[in-house]
Amino acid sequence: MERGFLEEVSSRSGQSLNGCYQCLSCGGGCPVVEAMDYNPNQIIRMVQRGMRQEVLS
């Protein structure tokens, strides 16, 4: 777990990821979600948990 990863992603993207509560709406309209290893909501949750290596690999 890497402290500060959430803040780094939020700063670089200009988006706050603190408000994501796993509603799944981010993946609901994604046309390529079936081809992804992780759904968008899973990636956001991993960022929130500081899982830098897993997100970027």
PDB file of N, CA, C and O in Angstrom:
ATOM      1  N   MET A   1       0.833  -1.177   0.000  1.00  0.00           N
ATOM      2  CA  MET A   1       0.000   0.000   0.000  1.00  0.00           C
ATOM      3  C   MET A   1       0.881   1.245   0.000  1.00  0.00           C
ATOM      4  O   MET A   1       1.833   1.356   0.772  1.00  0.00           O
ATOM      5  N   GLU A   2       0.549   2.151  -0.859  1.00  0.00           N
ATOM      6  CA  GLU A   2       1.345   3.370  -0.961  1.00  0.00           C
ATOM      7  C   GLU A   2       0.503   4.572  -0.554  1.00  0.00           C
ATOM      8  O   GLU A   2      -0.489   4.915  -1.196  1.00  0.00           O
ATOM      9  N   ARG A   3       0.929   5.190   0.521  1.00  0.00           N
ATOM     10  CA  ARG A   3       0.240   6.407   0.961  1.00  0.00           C
ATOM     11  C   ARG A   3       0.487   7.509  -0.063  1.00  0.00           C
ATOM     12  O   ARG A   3       1.589   7.629  -0.597  1.00  0.00           O
ATOM     13  N   GLY A   4      -0.517   8.295  -0.330  1.00  0.00           N
ATOM     14  CA  GLY A   4      -0.366   9.407  -1.249  1.00  0.00           C
ATOM     15  C   GLY A   4      -0.731   9.091  -2.685  1.00  0.00           C
ATOM     16  O   GLY A   4      -0.803  10.000  -3.512  1.00  0.00           O
ATOM     17  N   PHE A   5      -0.963   7.820  -3.004  1.00  0.00           N
ATOM     18  CA  PHE A   5      -1.290   7.454  -4.382  1.00  0.00           C
ATOM     19  C   PHE A   5      -2.632   8.054  -4.794  1.00  0.00           C
ATOM     20  O   PHE A   5      -2.758   8.562  -5.908  1.00  0.00           O
ATOM     21  N   LEU A   6      -3.622   8.005  -3.929  1.00  0.00           N
ATOM     22  CA  LEU A   6      -4.931   8.595  -4.220  1.00  0.00           C
ATOM     23  C   LEU A   6      -4.792  10.088  -4.495  1.00  0.00           C
ATOM     24  O   LEU A   6      -5.376  10.599  -5.450  1.00  0.00           O
ATOM     25  N   GLU A   7      -4.033  10.780  -3.676  1.00  0.00           N
ATOM     26  CA  GLU A   7      -3.842  12.214  -3.858  1.00  0.00           C
ATOM     27  C   GLU A   7      -3.112  12.512  -5.165  1.00  0.00           C
ATOM     28  O   GLU A   7      -3.430  13.483  -5.851  1.00  0.00           O
ATOM     29  N   GLU A   8      -2.131  11.674  -5.508  1.00  0.00           N
ATOM     30  CA  GLU A   8      -1.394  11.860  -6.756  1.00  0.00           C
ATOM     31  C   GLU A   8      -2.312  11.688  -7.967  1.00  0.00           C
ATOM     32  O   GLU A   8      -2.277  12.498  -8.893  1.00  0.00           O
ATOM     33  N   VAL A   9      -3.123  10.647  -7.960  1.00  0.00           N
ATOM     34  CA  VAL A   9      -4.047  10.403  -9.074  1.00  0.00           C
ATOM     35  C   VAL A   9      -5.068  11.529  -9.165  1.00  0.00           C
ATOM     36  O   VAL A   9      -5.364  12.014 -10.258  1.00  0.00           O
ATOM     37  N   SER A  10      -5.606  11.946  -8.029  1.00  0.00           N
ATOM     38  CA  SER A  10      -6.582  13.038  -8.011  1.00  0.00           C
ATOM     39  C   SER A  10      -5.979  14.328  -8.539  1.00  0.00           C
ATOM     40  O   SER A  10      -6.618  15.049  -9.305  1.00  0.00           O
ATOM     41  N   SER A  11      -4.752  14.620  -8.132  1.00  0.00           N
ATOM     42  CA  SER A  11      -4.083  15.837  -8.575  1.00  0.00           C
ATOM     43  C   SER A  11      -3.819  15.821 -10.075  1.00  0.00           C
ATOM     44  O   SER A  11      -4.077  16.807 -10.766  1.00  0.00           O
ATOM     45  N   ARG A  12      -3.309  14.710 -10.575  1.00  0.00           N
ATOM     46  CA  ARG A  12      -2.980  14.618 -12.002  1.00  0.00           C
ATOM     47  C   ARG A  12      -4.218  14.590 -12.892  1.00  0.00           C
ATOM     48  O   ARG A  12      -4.197  15.110 -14.008  1.00  0.00           O
ATOM     49  N   SER A  13      -5.291  13.986 -12.401  1.00  0.00           N
ATOM     50  CA  SER A  13      -6.504  13.868 -13.218  1.00  0.00           C
ATOM     51  C   SER A  13      -7.439  15.058 -13.065  1.00  0.00           C
ATOM     52  O   SER A  13      -8.286  15.305 -13.923  1.00  0.00           O
ATOM     53  N   GLY A  14      -7.282  15.795 -11.969  1.00  0.00           N
ATOM     54  CA  GLY A  14      -8.198  16.895 -11.700  1.00  0.00           C
ATOM     55  C   GLY A  14      -9.559  16.412 -11.210  1.00  0.00           C
ATOM     56  O   GLY A  14     -10.529  17.170 -11.207  1.00  0.00           O
ATOM     57  N   GLN A  15      -9.626  15.154 -10.798  1.00  0.00           N
ATOM     58  CA  GLN A  15     -10.875  14.553 -10.328  1.00  0.00           C
ATOM     59  C   GLN A  15     -10.709  14.069  -8.892  1.00  0.00           C
ATOM     60  O   GLN A  15      -9.640  13.600  -8.503  1.00  0.00           O
ATOM     61  N   SER A  16     -11.763  14.188  -8.124  1.00  0.00           N
ATOM     62  CA  SER A  16     -11.750  13.645  -6.775  1.00  0.00           C
ATOM     63  C   SER A  16     -12.305  12.225  -6.812  1.00  0.00           C
ATOM     64  O   SER A  16     -13.429  12.001  -7.261  1.00  0.00           O
ATOM     65  N   LEU A  17     -11.513  11.273  -6.337  1.00  0.00           N
ATOM     66  CA  LEU A  17     -11.971   9.886  -6.304  1.00  0.00           C
ATOM     67  C   LEU A  17     -12.506   9.505  -4.931  1.00  0.00           C
ATOM     68  O   LEU A  17     -12.887   8.355  -4.711  1.00  0.00           O
ATOM     69  N   ASN A  18     -12.538  10.444  -4.023  1.00  0.00           N
ATOM     70  CA  ASN A  18     -13.049  10.167  -2.686  1.00  0.00           C
ATOM     71  C   ASN A  18     -14.547   9.935  -2.676  1.00  0.00           C
ATOM     72  O   ASN A  18     -15.065   9.310  -1.751  1.00  0.00           O
ATOM     73  N   GLY A  19     -15.251  10.424  -3.680  1.00  0.00           N
ATOM     74  CA  GLY A  19     -16.701  10.300  -3.719  1.00  0.00           C
ATOM     75  C   GLY A  19     -17.201   9.026  -4.355  1.00  0.00           C
ATOM     76  O   GLY A  19     -18.413   8.839  -4.465  1.00  0.00           O
ATOM     77  N   CYS A  20     -16.320   8.141  -4.777  1.00  0.00           N
ATOM     78  CA  CYS A  20     -16.743   6.899  -5.419  1.00  0.00           C
ATOM     79  C   CYS A  20     -17.141   5.890  -4.347  1.00  0.00           C
ATOM     80  O   CYS A  20     -16.329   5.522  -3.498  1.00  0.00           O
ATOM     81  N   TYR A  21     -18.377   5.455  -4.392  1.00  0.00           N
ATOM     82  CA  TYR A  21     -18.874   4.473  -3.422  1.00  0.00           C
ATOM     83  C   TYR A  21     -19.342   3.198  -4.099  1.00  0.00           C
ATOM     84  O   TYR A  21     -20.265   2.542  -3.617  1.00  0.00           O
ATOM     85  N   GLN A  22     -18.716   2.841  -5.211  1.00  0.00           N
ATOM     86  CA  GLN A  22     -18.973   1.582  -5.890  1.00  0.00           C
ATOM     87  C   GLN A  22     -20.406   1.447  -6.411  1.00  0.00           C
ATOM     88  O   GLN A  22     -21.017   0.387  -6.273  1.00  0.00           O
ATOM     89  N   CYS A  23     -20.943   2.510  -7.006  1.00  0.00           N
ATOM     90  CA  CYS A  23     -22.296   2.460  -7.570  1.00  0.00           C
ATOM     91  C   CYS A  23     -22.327   1.727  -8.908  1.00  0.00           C
ATOM     92  O   CYS A  23     -23.399   1.353  -9.383  1.00  0.00           O
ATOM     93  N   LEU A  24     -21.172   1.520  -9.512  1.00  0.00           N
ATOM     94  CA  LEU A  24     -20.995   0.797 -10.774  1.00  0.00           C
ATOM     95  C   LEU A  24     -21.449   1.562 -12.007  1.00  0.00           C
ATOM     96  O   LEU A  24     -21.455   1.001 -13.103  1.00  0.00           O
ATOM     97  N   SER A  25     -21.827   2.823 -11.859  1.00  0.00           N
ATOM     98  CA  SER A  25     -22.276   3.579 -13.031  1.00  0.00           C
ATOM     99  C   SER A  25     -21.132   3.877 -13.993  1.00  0.00           C
ATOM    100  O   SER A  25     -21.374   4.079 -15.183  1.00  0.00           O
ATOM    101  N   CYS A  26     -19.888   3.908 -13.508  1.00  0.00           N
ATOM    102  CA  CYS A  26     -18.752   4.186 -14.390  1.00  0.00           C
ATOM    103  C   CYS A  26     -18.496   3.041 -15.363  1.00  0.00           C
ATOM    104  O   CYS A  26     -17.983   3.279 -16.457  1.00  0.00           O
ATOM    105  N   GLY A  27     -18.831   1.826 -15.003  1.00  0.00           N
ATOM    106  CA  GLY A  27     -18.635   0.681 -15.882  1.00  0.00           C
ATOM    107  C   GLY A  27     -19.872   0.308 -16.663  1.00  0.00           C
ATOM    108  O   GLY A  27     -19.796  -0.451 -17.629  1.00  0.00           O
ATOM    109  N   GLY A  28     -21.013   0.835 -16.250  1.00  0.00           N
ATOM    110  CA  GLY A  28     -22.271   0.484 -16.900  1.00  0.00           C
ATOM    111  C   GLY A  28     -22.356   0.894 -18.351  1.00  0.00           C
ATOM    112  O   GLY A  28     -22.978   0.195 -19.150  1.00  0.00           O
ATOM    113  N   GLY A  29     -21.751   2.005 -18.711  1.00  0.00           N
ATOM    114  CA  GLY A  29     -21.818   2.479 -20.085  1.00  0.00           C
ATOM    115  C   GLY A  29     -20.533   2.291 -20.857  1.00  0.00           C
ATOM    116  O   GLY A  29     -20.408   2.785 -21.977  1.00  0.00           O
ATOM    117  N   CYS A  30     -19.583   1.592 -20.287  1.00  0.00           N
ATOM    118  CA  CYS A  30     -18.279   1.408 -20.931  1.00  0.00           C
ATOM    119  C   CYS A  30     -18.359   0.279 -21.960  1.00  0.00           C
ATOM    120  O   CYS A  30     -18.651  -0.861 -21.600  1.00  0.00           O
ATOM    121  N   PRO A  31     -18.104   0.585 -23.239  1.00  0.00           N
ATOM    122  CA  PRO A  31     -18.238  -0.438 -24.278  1.00  0.00           C
ATOM    123  C   PRO A  31     -17.128  -1.488 -24.274  1.00  0.00           C
ATOM    124  O   PRO A  31     -17.274  -2.526 -24.919  1.00  0.00           O
ATOM    125  N   VAL A  32     -16.037  -1.250 -23.574  1.00  0.00           N
ATOM    126  CA  VAL A  32     -14.928  -2.210 -23.572  1.00  0.00           C
ATOM    127  C   VAL A  32     -14.714  -2.876 -22.213  1.00  0.00           C
ATOM    128  O   VAL A  32     -13.687  -3.516 -21.991  1.00  0.00           O
ATOM    129  N   VAL A  33     -15.667  -2.729 -21.316  1.00  0.00           N
ATOM    130  CA  VAL A  33     -15.501  -3.268 -19.965  1.00  0.00           C
ATOM    131  C   VAL A  33     -15.298  -4.785 -19.983  1.00  0.00           C
ATOM    132  O   VAL A  33     -14.608  -5.315 -19.112  1.00  0.00           O
ATOM    133  N   GLU A  34     -15.871  -5.479 -20.932  1.00  0.00           N
ATOM    134  CA  GLU A  34     -15.715  -6.934 -21.009  1.00  0.00           C
ATOM    135  C   GLU A  34     -14.282  -7.346 -21.340  1.00  0.00           C
ATOM    136  O   GLU A  34     -13.864  -8.450 -20.992  1.00  0.00           O
ATOM    137  N   ALA A  35     -13.536  -6.487 -21.996  1.00  0.00           N
ATOM    138  CA  ALA A  35     -12.164  -6.803 -22.396  1.00  0.00           C
ATOM    139  C   ALA A  35     -11.134  -6.391 -21.349  1.00  0.00           C
ATOM    140  O   ALA A  35      -9.943  -6.654 -21.514  1.00  0.00           O
ATOM    141  N   MET A  36     -11.582  -5.751 -20.283  1.00  0.00           N
ATOM    142  CA  MET A  36     -10.666  -5.244 -19.262  1.00  0.00           C
ATOM    143  C   MET A  36     -10.424  -6.294 -18.182  1.00  0.00           C
ATOM    144  O   MET A  36     -11.318  -7.074 -17.856  1.00  0.00           O
ATOM    145  N   ASP A  37      -9.208  -6.309 -17.627  1.00  0.00           N
ATOM    146  CA  ASP A  37      -8.907  -7.199 -16.503  1.00  0.00           C
ATOM    147  C   ASP A  37      -9.643  -6.757 -15.242  1.00  0.00           C
ATOM    148  O   ASP A  37     -10.088  -7.583 -14.445  1.00  0.00           O
ATOM    149  N   TYR A  38      -9.763  -5.444 -15.076  1.00  0.00           N
ATOM    150  CA  TYR A  38     -10.462  -4.871 -13.926  1.00  0.00           C
ATOM    151  C   TYR A  38     -11.516  -3.904 -14.428  1.00  0.00           C
ATOM    152  O   TYR A  38     -11.286  -3.172 -15.391  1.00  0.00           O
ATOM    153  N   ASN A  39     -12.675  -3.898 -13.777  1.00  0.00           N
ATOM    154  CA  ASN A  39     -13.712  -2.918 -14.096  1.00  0.00           C
ATOM    155  C   ASN A  39     -13.262  -1.542 -13.605  1.00  0.00           C
ATOM    156  O   ASN A  39     -12.426  -1.455 -12.706  1.00  0.00           O
ATOM    157  N   PRO A  40     -13.803  -0.467 -14.185  1.00  0.00           N
ATOM    158  CA  PRO A  40     -13.425   0.878 -13.726  1.00  0.00           C
ATOM    159  C   PRO A  40     -13.606   1.075 -12.222  1.00  0.00           C
ATOM    160  O   PRO A  40     -12.761   1.696 -11.576  1.00  0.00           O
ATOM    161  N   ASN A  41     -14.690   0.557 -11.661  1.00  0.00           N
ATOM    162  CA  ASN A  41     -14.907   0.726 -10.222  1.00  0.00           C
ATOM    163  C   ASN A  41     -13.868  -0.036  -9.400  1.00  0.00           C
ATOM    164  O   ASN A  41     -13.511   0.401  -8.307  1.00  0.00           O
ATOM    165  N   GLN A  42     -13.382  -1.158  -9.905  1.00  0.00           N
ATOM    166  CA  GLN A  42     -12.335  -1.898  -9.209  1.00  0.00           C
ATOM    167  C   GLN A  42     -11.027  -1.112  -9.222  1.00  0.00           C
ATOM    168  O   GLN A  42     -10.304  -1.084  -8.226  1.00  0.00           O
ATOM    169  N   ILE A  43     -10.730  -0.484 -10.337  1.00  0.00           N
ATOM    170  CA  ILE A  43      -9.513   0.321 -10.433  1.00  0.00           C
ATOM    171  C   ILE A  43      -9.578   1.499  -9.470  1.00  0.00           C
ATOM    172  O   ILE A  43      -8.601   1.795  -8.782  1.00  0.00           O
ATOM    173  N   ILE A  44     -10.723   2.171  -9.419  1.00  0.00           N
ATOM    174  CA  ILE A  44     -10.881   3.299  -8.495  1.00  0.00           C
ATOM    175  C   ILE A  44     -10.693   2.831  -7.058  1.00  0.00           C
ATOM    176  O   ILE A  44     -10.029   3.505  -6.270  1.00  0.00           O
ATOM    177  N   ARG A  45     -11.264   1.698  -6.714  1.00  0.00           N
ATOM    178  CA  ARG A  45     -11.126   1.175  -5.350  1.00  0.00           C
ATOM    179  C   ARG A  45      -9.665   0.836  -5.042  1.00  0.00           C
ATOM    180  O   ARG A  45      -9.191   1.076  -3.931  1.00  0.00           O
ATOM    181  N   MET A  46      -8.960   0.283  -6.013  1.00  0.00           N
ATOM    182  CA  MET A  46      -7.545  -0.034  -5.828  1.00  0.00           C
ATOM    183  C   MET A  46      -6.726   1.239  -5.622  1.00  0.00           C
ATOM    184  O   MET A  46      -5.804   1.260  -4.806  1.00  0.00           O
ATOM    185  N   VAL A  47      -7.059   2.298  -6.355  1.00  0.00           N
ATOM    186  CA  VAL A  47      -6.385   3.587  -6.165  1.00  0.00           C
ATOM    187  C   VAL A  47      -6.664   4.096  -4.756  1.00  0.00           C
ATOM    188  O   VAL A  47      -5.751   4.559  -4.072  1.00  0.00           O
ATOM    189  N   GLN A  48      -7.922   4.014  -4.316  1.00  0.00           N
ATOM    190  CA  GLN A  48      -8.278   4.462  -2.980  1.00  0.00           C
ATOM    191  C   GLN A  48      -7.505   3.707  -1.907  1.00  0.00           C
ATOM    192  O   GLN A  48      -7.189   4.271  -0.860  1.00  0.00           O
ATOM    193  N   ARG A  49      -7.203   2.467  -2.151  1.00  0.00           N
ATOM    194  CA  ARG A  49      -6.477   1.639  -1.181  1.00  0.00           C
ATOM    195  C   ARG A  49      -4.959   1.772  -1.300  1.00  0.00           C
ATOM    196  O   ARG A  49      -4.221   1.171  -0.520  1.00  0.00           O
ATOM    197  N   GLY A  50      -4.492   2.557  -2.272  1.00  0.00           N
ATOM    198  CA  GLY A  50      -3.057   2.780  -2.419  1.00  0.00           C
ATOM    199  C   GLY A  50      -2.323   1.654  -3.117  1.00  0.00           C
ATOM    200  O   GLY A  50      -1.125   1.473  -2.901  1.00  0.00           O
ATOM    201  N   MET A  51      -3.013   0.896  -3.946  1.00  0.00           N
ATOM    202  CA  MET A  51      -2.433  -0.265  -4.625  1.00  0.00           C
ATOM    203  C   MET A  51      -1.782   0.155  -5.948  1.00  0.00           C
ATOM    204  O   MET A  51      -2.190  -0.283  -7.024  1.00  0.00           O
ATOM    205  N   ARG A  52      -0.785   0.993  -5.844  1.00  0.00           N
ATOM    206  CA  ARG A  52      -0.119   1.586  -7.009  1.00  0.00           C
ATOM    207  C   ARG A  52       0.403   0.532  -7.982  1.00  0.00           C
ATOM    208  O   ARG A  52       0.128   0.605  -9.180  1.00  0.00           O
ATOM    209  N   GLN A  53       1.144  -0.434  -7.484  1.00  0.00           N
ATOM    210  CA  GLN A  53       1.772  -1.442  -8.344  1.00  0.00           C
ATOM    211  C   GLN A  53       0.722  -2.222  -9.134  1.00  0.00           C
ATOM    212  O   GLN A  53       0.903  -2.464 -10.327  1.00  0.00           O
ATOM    213  N   GLU A  54      -0.357  -2.612  -8.490  1.00  0.00           N
ATOM    214  CA  GLU A  54      -1.407  -3.379  -9.149  1.00  0.00           C
ATOM    215  C   GLU A  54      -2.123  -2.551 -10.209  1.00  0.00           C
ATOM    216  O   GLU A  54      -2.455  -3.062 -11.279  1.00  0.00           O
ATOM    217  N   VAL A  55      -2.360  -1.285  -9.920  1.00  0.00           N
ATOM    218  CA  VAL A  55      -3.062  -0.408 -10.860  1.00  0.00           C
ATOM    219  C   VAL A  55      -2.209  -0.128 -12.090  1.00  0.00           C
ATOM    220  O   VAL A  55      -2.721  -0.106 -13.209  1.00  0.00           O
ATOM    221  N   LEU A  56      -0.927   0.084 -11.893  1.00  0.00           N
ATOM    222  CA  LEU A  56      -0.064   0.488 -12.997  1.00  0.00           C
ATOM    223  C   LEU A  56       0.574  -0.676 -13.747  1.00  0.00           C
ATOM    224  O   LEU A  56       1.294  -0.458 -14.721  1.00  0.00           O
ATOM    225  N   SER A  57       0.324  -1.900 -13.312  1.00  0.00           N
ATOM    226  CA  SER A  57       0.927  -3.039 -14.025  1.00  0.00           C
ATOM    227  C   SER A  57      -0.061  -3.719 -14.940  1.00  0.00           C
ATOM    228  O   SER A  57       0.287  -4.691 -15.610  1.00  0.00           O
TER     229      SER A  57
END
